[in-house]
Amino acid sequence: MRCRARNIASAAGFWVLILLDLVTGAEPTDPSAPHWLDRRRARRVLRIGPPVG
């Protein structure tokens, strides 16, 4: 049960950071972004393709 809560919190934090990037207009190459976020974005791009537009 504790592991599930940790996974949910981790996923929620990930999406909050993505939304903050979108709202603030931060670039994906912004050095202030943590490295794990860049790795997750790279995996997402490899899985679904680069963003269009």
N, C-alpha and C positions, 0 to 999 in steps of 0.2 A: 504494500500500500504506500509506503514512504517513497519507494522508487517511482511509482506512478505519479505522485505529487511532484517529485523533483522533475520528472520529464515534462509535466504540464507547465510547471513554472519556467523551465528552460525554453520551451516552445513559445510561451507567452512573452518572455523577455526578448526572444529572437524577433518576433513580429513587432513588438514595440519599437525595437531599434530600426527595423525596416521602415515602419511608419514615420518615425522621427526623421530618417534620412529623406523620405519623400516630402515631408512637410517643410523641412529646412532647406531642401534643395542641395544637400551634400552630395559630392561626387563619390562614386564607389572607390576611387583611388585616394580618398581623403586619408591622410596619415593618422588622424585621430581615431579612425575606425579600428576595432580590435581585429587581430589576425584571424580568429575563428570565424568572424563574420564574412571575411573575404573568401575563406575556404568554402563556407556554406553557399555563398553566392556563386562561386565557381562550379560547385556541384549542381546547383539549380540550373545554371546556364547550360552545362553539359547535358542535363537531363531534358530540359524543355526547349533549349535553343536561346539565342540572344534576344533581348527585348527589341521589339519593332517600334520604330518611330523615334 
